[in-house]
């Protein structure tokens, strides 16, 4: 099917201001911005979403629904400045969508829902492969529950359940279970992620490059908070969360992660860790099994929260050789599918 769009669909290129307070920021020569992504995917098919009615659609979901089932060529959905109060889902049969916002401080997808079911609570879901997002904030504004006892307090901002999905200069806000990196290979570049308990979690294989992680400890919870909760049941599963560069900071005391499976795998490399990180570093809280096969590692991290003296006995301070497979884009086989890396 050939799509044509009205004159209003012509897109404009824009740049994003790069915050100067990054601990280890990119230089101007290697920041991946919207014009570069647009150039790399090589398409002139654009749908404009504008909350004021000056585009092709006022609703993001309406624009997604307009994309043909089985789409095989990149389509840009340009979401102009505004707060879009809707739940958004990209189903499995609509691949090759690039959601392009006007900057994470300007374009927001917002909902407020908590649920015992992570899938049901999510503000945004992507289940189609070959997906890109740039310059968008994803928010779930559901009130914070009593995290260690309530059964209805999961409030996912974004669920990433597709292979080959990448987010650039995006932001994710919630308290409990902010970013559900459910399954598949994913790449996050210069993103901001905020939460309290298990706020980056799932079965996925994901690299977080030069991202900011902001922690808000929850004193009502037994362990106050954990950044990651990675679920990996077998040693041969190609999954894990890797954080390369960037920084972790915030309010309250939290763990870098806790185990959600016998082979849970998380690595922080070349990352600034503030003193919000508990000296023990890692937790097996609520996980009854052996810690023998857990892979919780750190490599060349720095900052007041990076001390290794009191770390959990199963955690690892990685050598150059051990860290090499994790700090490369090959961890997610990004050279095969990322349009820019």
C-alpha positions in Angstrom: 0.0 0.0 0.0 1.3 3.5 -0.9 0.6 6.2 1.6 0.4 9.9 0.7 0.0 12.6 3.3 -1.1 16.3 3.1 1.2 19.2 3.0 1.1 19.6 6.8 3.0 16.3 7.0 6.3 17.8 5.8 8.7 17.5 8.6 11.2 19.9 10.0 14.5 18.9 11.5 15.3 20.1 15.0 18.1 19.7 17.5 17.9 19.0 21.2 19.7 21.0 23.8 22.2 18.7 25.6 22.2 19.3 29.3 25.6 20.4 30.6 25.4 18.6 33.9 26.2 15.1 32.6 29.1 13.5 34.3 30.4 12.0 31.1 28.6 13.6 28.2 29.2 13.1 24.5 31.1 15.6 22.5 29.2 17.5 19.7 30.6 15.1 17.1 29.0 11.9 18.5 25.7 13.0 20.0 22.9 11.1 18.2 20.2 13.7 17.4 16.9 13.7 15.5 18.3 14.9 12.1 20.8 12.1 12.1 18.2 9.4 12.9 15.9 10.9 10.2 18.7 10.8 7.7 19.7 7.2 8.5 16.3 5.7 8.2 15.9 7.4 4.8 12.2 8.1 4.6 10.0 11.0 3.6 6.8 9.5 4.9 5.7 11.5 7.9 2.5 11.8 9.9 2.1 14.9 12.1 0.3 14.7 15.5 -0.6 18.1 17.0 -2.6 18.5 20.2 -4.0 21.8 18.8 -5.4 20.2 15.7 -2.8 21.7 13.3 -1.4 18.3 12.1 -2.9 15.2 10.6 -4.2 13.8 13.9 -4.7 15.1 17.4 -4.2 11.7 19.0 -1.0 9.6 18.9 -3.0 6.4 18.9 -5.1 7.5 16.0 -1.8 8.1 14.0 -0.5 4.7 14.9 -3.8 3.1 13.9 -3.4 4.8 10.5 -0.1 2.9 9.8 -0.9 -0.1 7.6 -0.7 -3.6 9.2 2.4 -5.3 8.1 4.2 -2.0 7.4 7.7 -2.7 6.0 9.1 0.8 5.5 10.0 3.4 8.0 7.2 5.9 8.9 7.9 9.0 11.1 5.1 10.0 13.5 6.1 13.5 14.5 4.5 14.4 17.8 4.7 18.2 18.3 5.0 20.0 21.6 2.3 19.2 24.1 1.1 16.9 26.8 -0.8 14.0 25.3 -3.0 12.4 27.9 -3.7 9.0 26.4 -2.5 5.4 26.6 -0.6 4.5 23.5 0.1 1.0 22.1 2.1 0.0 19.0 0.9 -3.5 18.2 3.0 -6.3 16.8 1.8 -5.9 13.2 3.0 -2.3 12.9 6.8 -2.3 12.7 9.2 0.4 11.4 7.6 3.3 13.3 9.8 6.3 14.5 8.0 8.4 17.2 9.7 11.7 17.0 9.0 14.3 19.7 10.1 17.9 20.1 12.3 17.1 23.1 11.6 15.2 26.3 10.9 18.5 28.1 8.3 19.5 25.4 6.5 16.3 24.2 5.0 14.0 26.9 2.7 11.0 26.8 1.0 10.9 30.2 -1.5 8.6 31.9 -2.3 7.7 35.5 -3.0 4.1 36.3 -1.9 1.5 38.8 -2.7 -2.2 38.6 -1.6 -5.6 39.9 -0.7 -6.3 36.2 2.3 -4.5 34.8 0.9 -4.8 31.2 -2.4 -3.2 32.1 -0.9 -0.3 34.0 1.5 0.8 31.2 1.1 4.3 29.7 3.0 3.3 26.6 3.5 -0.1 25.0 5.6 -1.1 22.0 5.3 -4.6 20.8 6.3 -4.2 17.1 10.0 -4.7 16.1 12.1 -2.0 14.5 11.0 0.9 16.6 12.6 4.3 17.4 11.7 7.1 19.7 13.3 10.4 20.1 12.7 13.4 22.5 9.6 12.1 24.3 8.7 11.8 28.0 6.7 8.8 29.1 4.9 9.2 32.4 2.7 7.3 34.7 1.4 9.7 37.4 -0.4 7.1 39.5 0.0 7.9 43.2 2.6 5.9 45.1 1.3 2.9 46.9 2.8 1.2 49.9 5.3 -0.7 47.9 6.1 -3.5 50.2 2.6 -4.7 50.8 0.1 -3.2 48.3 -0.9 -5.5 45.4 -2.3 -2.7 43.3 0.7 -0.3 43.0 2.4 -1.2 39.8 2.5 1.9 37.6 4.5 1.3 34.4 5.5 4.3 32.3 6.7 2.3 29.3 6.6 -1.4 28.4 9.2 -2.4 25.7 8.1 -5.8 24.5 9.6 -5.9 21.0 13.0 -6.8 19.5 15.1 -4.0 18.0 13.8 -1.0 19.8 15.8 2.1 20.6 15.1 5.3 22.6 17.2 8.5 22.2 16.9 11.5 24.5 13.7 10.2 26.1 12.6 10.2 29.7 10.6 7.8 31.8 8.8 8.8 35.0 7.0 6.7 37.7 7.6 5.3 41.1 7.2 1.6 41.1 8.2 -0.4 38.0 8.9 2.6 35.8 10.4 0.9 32.7 9.4 -2.6 31.9 12.1 -3.8 29.6 10.1 -6.9 28.9 11.9 -8.9 26.1 14.0 -8.4 23.0 17.1 -6.3 22.3 16.9 -2.6 23.2 19.1 0.4 23.3 18.7 3.6 25.3 20.9 6.6 24.6 21.1 9.8 26.7 17.8 8.9 28.4 16.5 9.9 31.9 14.8 7.3 34.1 13.3 8.0 37.5 11.7 5.7 40.1 11.9 4.0 43.4 11.3 0.2 43.4 12.4 -2.2 40.7 12.1 0.7 38.3 14.1 -0.9 35.4 12.9 -4.5 35.3 12.1 -7.4 33.0 13.6 -10.2 30.8 15.2 -7.9 28.2 18.6 -7.5 26.7 19.3 -3.8 27.0 22.1 -1.3 26.9 21.7 2.0 28.6 24.3 4.3 27.2 25.1 7.7 28.9 21.8 7.7 30.7 20.8 9.5 33.9 19.1 7.3 36.5 17.4 9.3 39.3 16.5 7.4 42.4 13.8 8.3 44.9 14.1 5.9 47.9 10.9 4.7 49.4 11.3 4.4 53.2 8.0 2.4 53.5 9.7 -0.5 51.6 11.9 -3.0 53.3 14.9 -2.2 51.2 13.9 1.4 50.4 14.5 0.9 46.7 16.3 -0.9 43.9 17.2 0.4 40.5 17.1 -2.9 38.6 15.2 -6.2 38.9 16.4 -8.4 36.1 14.7 -11.7 35.4 16.9 -14.4 33.9 16.3 -18.1 34.6 19.0 -19.9 32.6 22.6 -19.2 31.9 22.2 -19.5 28.1 19.6 -16.7 27.9 20.9 -13.7 26.0 19.5 -11.2 28.3 20.7 -8.6 30.8 20.9 -4.9 31.6 24.1 -3.0 31.0 24.7 0.6 32.0 27.7 2.2 30.2 28.8 5.8 31.3 26.0 8.1 32.6 25.3 8.6 36.2 23.1 7.4 39.1 22.0 9.8 41.7 19.0 10.8 43.8 17.3 10.9 47.2 17.4 8.1 49.8 19.2 4.8 49.9 18.8 2.2 47.2 20.5 -0.9 45.7 21.9 -1.1 42.2 19.7 -4.1 41.7 18.0 -7.2 43.1 17.7 -10.7 41.7 14.5 -11.7 40.0 15.8 -15.0 38.7 18.6 -17.6 39.3 20.8 -16.0 36.6 19.9 -12.4 36.9 22.5 -10.3 35.0 23.2 -6.6 35.5 26.5 -4.6 34.9 27.3 -1.0 35.6 30.4 0.2 33.7 32.3 3.5 33.7 29.3 5.0 35.6 29.2 7.7 38.3 27.5 6.3 41.4 26.4 8.8 44.0 26.2 8.0 47.7 22.5 7.1 47.3 23.8 3.6 46.5 23.8 1.4 49.6 27.3 0.1 50.4 26.1 -3.5 50.0 25.3 -2.6 46.5 23.1 -5.6 45.5 20.2 -7.5 47.1 18.6 -10.9 46.8 15.6 -9.7 48.7 12.5 -11.8 48.0 14.6 -14.3 45.9 14.8 -17.6 47.8 17.4 -19.4 45.7 21.1 -19.6 45.6 23.2 -16.6 44.7 25.8 -18.7 43.0 24.7 -18.0 39.4 23.8 -14.3 39.8 25.9 -12.0 37.6 25.9 -8.6 39.3 28.9 -6.7 38.2 30.7 -3.3 38.2 33.5 -2.1 36.1 35.6 1.1 36.6 32.7 3.0 38.3 33.5 6.1 40.2 31.9 8.4 42.8 31.0 8.1 46.5 28.7 5.1 45.9 31.2 3.0 44.0 33.2 1.6 46.9 33.5 -2.2 46.7 34.6 -3.0 50.3 31.1 -3.9 51.6 29.6 -5.2 48.4 27.4 -8.3 48.3 29.6 -11.4 48.3 28.3 -12.7 45.0 28.8 -9.4 43.1 31.8 -8.9 40.9 34.4 -6.2 40.2 35.1 -6.9 36.6 38.5 -7.0 34.9 39.0 -5.4 31.5 38.6 -8.8 29.9 35.5 -9.7 31.8 33.9 -6.3 31.0 34.7 -6.2 27.3 31.6 -8.1 26.1 29.3 -5.8 28.0 30.7 -2.4 27.2 30.5 -3.0 23.4 27.4 -2.3 21.3 27.8 -6.0 20.3 26.1 -6.9 23.6 22.8 -6.1 21.8 24.2 -6.8 18.3 23.5 -3.2 17.6 25.5 -3.0 14.4 22.9 -5.3 12.8 19.9 -3.2 13.5 20.6 0.3 15.0 20.3 3.0 12.3 22.9 5.0 14.3 25.1 4.0 17.2 
